[in-house]
Amino acid sequence: MSKFYRFVGITVFLLTSQLLSAQTTYELLDSLKSELSSTKEPTDRSLILSELTWYYVPVSHDTAIAYGKENVALASSLDDPILLSQAYSDLGYAYMEKGELIDARNNYQHALNLRYETGDSVKIYGTITNLGSVYQRDFQSDSAMVNYLKALSFFERTGNEQNVDFIRNNIGVIYSELKNYTKARDILEKVAAYREENEDYYSLAMTYNNLGAIYRHLEQEEKSEEVYLKALDILTEYEDVYYLATTYNNLATLYNSQKRSQAAVEYAMKGLELAEQAGAAYDYALLESNLAQSYSDLKEFETARQYYLQAVSGFKSQNAEEDIMTMYLLMSPVYAALDMPDSSAYYTDAYISLLRKLSEQEILQLTSDLEARYQTEKKDRELAEKELAIRTKNLQLFGSLALALILAIVGYLLYSQQKLKNQQLRQEAKLRSALGQIETQNKLQEQRMLISRDLHDNIGAQLTFIISAIENLKYFDPIKETLTHRYDSIANFTKQTITELRDTIWAMNSGHITLGQLSVRISDYLERADISTRGITFDFEVEKGLDLDFSMVSSEGIQIYRIVQEAIQNSLKYAYPSQLYVGVFQQPDGLEFTIKDNGTGFDEAQVKAGNGLYNMRKRAEELGGKLEIQSQSGKGTAVTLRLPNNSNQTDV
């Protein structure tokens, strides 16, 4: 297993703090605390608190957050938007590094709002970049990309090459995480060239590590080894024990994939020594897992078993459940080879249980987020109703006073009656608004149920397949090549399950998605299909002039995406085409999505409709649209989804 490196975006994006020794950091912190205790002037104290927040982040997240909160309170009392925006930004950084991403996003958003007021363009787009980093860590790649591209455009116009390089690096990492390795390689090769030209060798080593993983996925293994060794030379010169350990781990991963087991053992052993020196428990466990794989390939199964057990123990100490699950899957054939069938079955069952648990946790987290959002809106509605009740009582009081005055002055009676009528009309308008909020909550509940069903239908079916496939493994001889093929098949199917879950997560996190975001998602899917197939030309067309900012609720977006995805999968699976075309068009009465191929075609009247065609038509019906399928044997197939404009879609 190898690791990607992204840099955190902080206001000025200086990375020199990474190179400070622990001694220098603690000396600096002691100096700042001493200066704070002797400083009484509020503005100076705010500046010192800002520095303490920043430099405490790599030492103690909680202490950094405490200083950050103190600075926000102080800067708020000074009514200085510049100091306050910096305080919010520093606190957002501390929360992000601790992994509390909601608090990080909220603080960065406060900083951004204040910086819009002060008009400091560099800090505005620096904060936008920071928000991109938060979204990237939260696996919201679309939102991260939007923020990065905004900031990139500004820094390119102003000639700020250092920030341009920083953002490009993180964009490259996003493409890597989305498995678009070709784009990631092209971007990160430019980043590496810039850093080498500007002699930023420390950052260059991180880029080499990222490129090494990308080259390995693209099966360019010689290039992968070359850049890993370059990174090793640079980090050796800097004497950076932690990143040296992770680079040795990456090389061991590469050598294991090449079945160069002895080389993998050599580099993993060196990495273990360095990881122990650095106190990097997670990386130590990664290196142990690589050693276990190496010894398993060398048929030294007892040694492999010991390293797997040590790796599991290390991952448990880091609460790395996904890594533990992978270890369980790999340990099963080792125990089988040692003629320990009960242990092999135990770890197979443990893998299945943990896989189910993690899937259920992700679904539970998604539904919890929706529930929290619903409860927040419900509280807002209840607060509005209470305010309305209070205002109604006040209105009654004012009416009574007006009535008393009316008894004395007839003229004032007419005036007061008109005033009362106007106030009542305003209250009625507010009441209608409150009723509208209730209707919104009902729609949110419907959306939640729709997405939950989508999660159940896709993931439930695929987990059933995984469980069945693994049960069948009990009847295979574990030391034959057939077993390895079966495990590979299960691993690939599990990855597909995770991809479909992330598609649904993408829709649920977005709330509303634009036509442009949906088009990017379809384009990325076609690119992945292009990489995994041979002899097929894929074309994707979005009509010129189409409003890419056109917005729809997330449930509609995922329904459309699933229809297009199913049509593409059916074509690749059954039609054997040499050309496949997807187009998005604006028609007078709404949107049109077209998927066409030149494959074998079929006669729909003579083909028994399966779940795929039924689900496509059902989704189209739920969208209020129409699905048309035109096909003839030998002349290809055209699937057309027509969607009318409706109230759930808005222009943004």
Secondary structure by P-SEA (a helix, b strand, c coil): cbbbbbbbbccccccccccccaaaaaaaaaaaaaaaaacccaaaaaaaaaaaaaaaccccaaaaaaaaaaaaaaaaaaccaaaaaaaaaaaaaaaaaacaaaaaaaaaaaaaaaaaaacaaaaaaaaaaaaaaaaaaacaaaaaaaaaaaaaaaaaaacaaaaaaaaaaaaaaaaaaacaaaaaaaaaaaaaaaaaaacaaaaaaaaaaaaaaaaaaacaaaaaaaaaaaaaaaaaaacaaaaaaaaaaaaaaaaaaacaaaaaaaaaaaaaaaaaaacaaaaaaaaaaaaaaaaaaacaaaaaaaaaaaaaaaaaaacaaaaaaaaaaaaaaaaaaacaaaaaaaaaaaaaaaaaaaaaaaaaaaaaaaaaaaaaaaaaaaaaaaaaaaaaaaaaaaaaaaaaaaaccaaaaaaaaaaaaaaaaaaaaaaaaaaaaaaaaaaaaaaaaaaaaaaaaaaaaaaaaaaaaaaaccccccccaaaaaaaaaaaaaaaaaaaaaaaaaaaaaaccccaaaaaaaaaaaaaaaaaacccbbbbbbccccccccccccaaaaaaaaaaaaaaaaaaaccccccbbbbbbbccccbbbbbbbbcccccccccccccaaaaaaaaaaaaacbbbbbbbcccbbbbbbbbbccccccccc
